[in-house]
Amino acid sequence: MAEFAVSRRFVLRAGAAAVAAAMLAACQKKPSFNSTDVSGSDLGTDLSLTDFNGQPRTLQDFKGKVLVVFFGFVQCPDVCPTTLAEFVQVKSSLGKDGDKVQVAFVTVDPERDTPEILRAYVTQFDPSFLGLRGDADATARVAKSFKVFYAKVPGKEPGSYTMDHTAGVYIYDPDGHLRLFARHNAGVDALASDIRQLL
């Protein structure tokens, strides 16, 4: 009888240990992201620019929120407005958690995108969206940090031009670490799912 009690206690303890181990493994399970996981890379360490209110900004300013960084320009005919519109829907689909997301649009065309133009453009999508800019040198430095390509493409008229640029989105977790790179047209559901995991 005593032997049965001892072995029963052993089985119960072993069972509890197995449950605890399973729970720990579940907690440590890596998130399943739709976007490309770039955690631990050296991308996006420099975001020292000025917002459209003239306030200097760095990554430190956005800690506590999921930061979404997108490079583009105001006169962009397709990629930029569709991406910004997509993140309006992403924020909406997150409900109250949408307030924990900060979208920052970095212009690669500071020559034309003045603070006033930048403000009017990004806030028409969402009043909380932020526009960031720098002079030509600052823009080049920050773009290099993200490995973002951009180039001026001459237009048909003298002095007119458009901009080619990388169309992806960079997503930071609330601790200020770059975690994800999402390709253009990733989709509202996929992006919202990724951001929920970061929150």
C-alpha positions as CSV (number, residue, x, y, z in Angstrom):
1,M,0.0,0.0,0.0
2,A,2.8,2.4,0.9
3,E,4.6,1.5,-2.3
4,F,1.4,2.4,-4.3
5,A,1.1,5.7,-2.5
6,V,4.8,6.6,-3.2
7,S,4.5,5.7,-6.9
8,R,1.2,7.6,-7.2
9,R,2.9,10.7,-5.7
10,F,5.7,10.2,-8.2
11,V,3.3,10.0,-11.1
12,L,1.4,13.1,-9.9
13,R,4.6,15.1,-9.6
14,A,5.9,13.9,-12.9
15,G,2.6,14.8,-14.5
16,A,2.7,18.3,-12.9
17,A,6.2,18.8,-14.1
18,A,5.2,17.7,-17.7
19,V,2.3,20.2,-17.6
20,A,4.7,23.0,-16.4
21,A,7.2,22.2,-19.1
22,A,4.5,22.3,-21.7
23,M,3.2,25.6,-20.5
24,L,6.8,27.0,-20.4
25,A,7.4,25.8,-24.0
26,A,4.1,27.4,-25.1
27,C,5.2,30.7,-23.5
28,Q,8.6,30.6,-25.2
29,K,7.1,29.7,-28.6
30,K,8.3,32.1,-31.3
31,P,5.6,34.3,-32.7
32,S,4.3,33.4,-36.1
33,F,4.6,36.6,-38.1
34,N,3.2,37.2,-41.6
35,S,5.9,39.8,-42.2
36,T,9.6,39.1,-42.5
37,D,11.2,38.9,-39.0
38,V,14.3,41.1,-38.9
39,S,14.8,41.0,-35.1
40,G,18.4,41.5,-34.1
41,S,19.5,43.0,-37.5
42,D,21.4,46.2,-37.7
43,L,18.6,47.9,-39.8
44,G,16.9,51.1,-38.7
45,T,19.1,52.2,-35.8
46,D,19.0,55.8,-36.9
47,L,15.8,57.8,-37.2
48,S,17.1,61.2,-36.2
49,L,14.9,63.5,-38.1
50,T,12.5,66.5,-37.5
51,D,8.8,66.1,-37.5
52,F,6.4,68.5,-39.3
53,N,6.1,70.6,-36.1
54,G,9.8,71.3,-36.1
55,Q,10.5,69.0,-33.2
56,P,13.6,66.7,-33.4
57,R,12.7,63.1,-33.2
58,T,14.6,59.8,-32.4
59,L,13.6,56.2,-31.9
60,Q,13.5,56.9,-28.1
61,D,10.5,59.2,-28.5
62,F,8.3,56.3,-29.7
63,K,9.0,53.8,-26.9
64,G,5.8,52.3,-25.5
65,K,4.2,52.1,-28.9
66,V,4.4,49.9,-32.0
67,L,6.2,52.2,-34.4
68,V,5.5,51.8,-38.1
69,V,8.1,53.6,-40.4
70,F,7.4,54.1,-44.1
71,F,9.5,56.0,-46.6
72,G,7.8,57.9,-49.4
73,F,6.9,61.3,-50.8
74,V,3.8,63.5,-51.0
75,Q,3.4,63.4,-54.8
76,C,3.7,59.6,-54.9
77,P,0.7,58.5,-57.1
78,D,0.1,55.0,-55.8
79,V,2.3,53.2,-53.2
80,C,2.4,55.9,-50.6
81,P,-1.3,56.7,-50.4
82,T,-2.3,53.1,-50.5
83,T,0.1,52.2,-47.7
84,L,-1.1,55.1,-45.5
85,A,-4.7,54.2,-46.2
86,E,-4.0,50.5,-45.3
87,F,-2.6,51.6,-41.9
88,V,-5.8,53.6,-41.2
89,Q,-7.6,50.3,-41.6
90,V,-5.1,48.4,-39.5
91,K,-5.4,50.9,-36.6
92,S,-9.2,50.7,-36.9
93,S,-9.2,46.9,-36.8
94,L,-7.1,46.9,-33.7
95,G,-9.8,48.7,-31.7
96,K,-8.5,50.4,-28.6
97,D,-5.0,49.0,-29.3
98,G,-4.9,51.1,-32.4
99,D,-3.9,54.0,-30.1
100,K,-0.7,52.1,-29.3
101,V,0.4,52.3,-32.9
102,Q,2.4,55.3,-34.3
103,V,2.8,55.6,-38.0
104,A,5.8,57.7,-39.1
105,F,6.0,58.7,-42.8
106,V,9.6,59.7,-43.8
107,T,9.9,61.8,-46.9
108,V,12.6,61.0,-49.4
109,D,11.7,64.3,-51.2
110,P,12.5,67.0,-48.7
111,E,13.1,69.4,-51.5
112,R,9.4,69.6,-52.2
113,D,7.9,68.2,-49.0
114,T,8.0,71.1,-46.7
115,P,6.8,70.7,-43.1
116,E,3.4,72.3,-44.0
117,I,2.9,70.1,-47.0
118,L,4.0,67.0,-45.1
119,R,1.5,67.8,-42.2
120,A,-1.4,68.4,-44.5
121,Y,-0.7,65.2,-46.4
122,V,-0.2,62.6,-43.6
123,T,-2.9,63.9,-41.2
124,Q,-5.6,63.7,-43.9
125,F,-5.2,60.0,-43.5
126,D,-5.2,60.0,-39.7
127,P,-4.6,63.0,-37.4
128,S,-2.1,60.8,-35.3
129,F,0.1,60.0,-38.3
130,L,3.5,61.8,-38.2
131,G,5.6,63.1,-41.0
132,L,9.4,63.2,-40.6
133,R,12.0,65.0,-42.7
134,G,15.5,66.1,-42.9
135,D,17.8,67.9,-45.3
136,A,19.4,65.9,-48.1
137,D,22.3,64.7,-45.9
138,A,20.0,63.6,-43.0
139,T,17.6,61.9,-45.4
140,A,20.5,60.0,-47.0
141,R,21.9,59.0,-43.6
142,V,18.6,57.7,-42.3
143,A,17.8,55.9,-45.5
144,K,21.2,54.2,-45.4
145,S,20.4,53.0,-41.8
146,F,17.3,51.3,-43.1
147,K,18.9,50.2,-46.4
148,V,16.2,52.1,-48.2
149,F,16.7,52.9,-51.9
150,Y,15.4,56.2,-53.4
151,A,16.3,58.1,-56.5
152,K,15.0,61.1,-58.4
153,V,13.5,60.3,-61.8
154,P,13.3,63.2,-64.2
155,G,9.8,64.0,-65.6
156,K,8.7,65.0,-69.0
157,E,8.7,68.7,-68.2
158,P,12.0,70.6,-67.3
159,G,12.4,70.6,-63.6
160,S,9.7,68.1,-62.9
161,Y,10.5,64.7,-61.4
162,T,9.2,61.8,-59.4
163,M,10.9,59.5,-56.9
164,D,11.7,55.8,-57.0
165,H,11.8,54.3,-53.5
166,T,11.7,51.2,-51.4
167,A,8.0,50.4,-50.7
168,G,8.3,48.3,-47.6
169,V,7.2,49.1,-44.0
170,Y,9.4,48.8,-40.9
171,I,7.7,47.8,-37.6
172,Y,9.2,48.3,-34.2
173,D,8.0,46.7,-30.9
174,P,7.1,48.9,-27.9
175,D,10.6,48.5,-26.5
176,G,12.0,50.3,-29.5
177,H,13.5,47.2,-31.3
178,L,13.0,46.8,-35.0
179,R,11.2,43.5,-35.5
180,L,9.5,43.3,-38.8
181,F,9.7,44.3,-42.5
182,A,6.4,44.1,-44.3
183,R,6.2,44.3,-48.1
184,H,3.8,46.6,-49.9
185,N,0.2,45.4,-50.0
186,A,0.8,42.9,-47.1
187,G,-2.9,43.2,-46.2
188,V,-4.8,44.7,-43.3
189,D,-5.5,41.3,-41.6
190,A,-1.8,40.2,-41.8
191,L,-0.4,43.5,-40.5
192,A,-3.0,43.7,-37.7
193,S,-2.1,40.2,-36.6
194,D,1.6,40.9,-36.5
195,I,1.1,44.1,-34.5
196,R,-1.2,42.3,-32.0
197,Q,1.7,39.9,-31.4
198,L,4.1,42.8,-30.8
199,L,1.7,44.5,-28.4
